[in-house]
């Protein structure tokens, strides 16, 4: 199966960007890696309260299937981290590397 890569842009609630980044690094990243995802990088735009990151999956399942397994996992549920508490909006684009 071909690599699927998503570029995700989140608008974070005012005043919560640093907390979001901390929780993303400490909780979300390790579990995403455990589920076979790879991360191409993450960036913040403080002026706009944006958090941008690149996530890919290159495994036997489709991205959507693996993503569902991540969300349905007991470890994800145990995080007690609801994105709605932090994020005003999300934009997800599936992208293809050309270089």
Buried (B, 14 or more C-beta within 10 A) or exposed (E): EEEBBBBBBBBBBEEBBEEBBEBBEEBBBEBBEEBBBBEEEBEBEEEEBBBBBBBBBEBEBEBEEBBEEBEEBEEBEEEEBEEEEBBEEEEEEEEEEEE
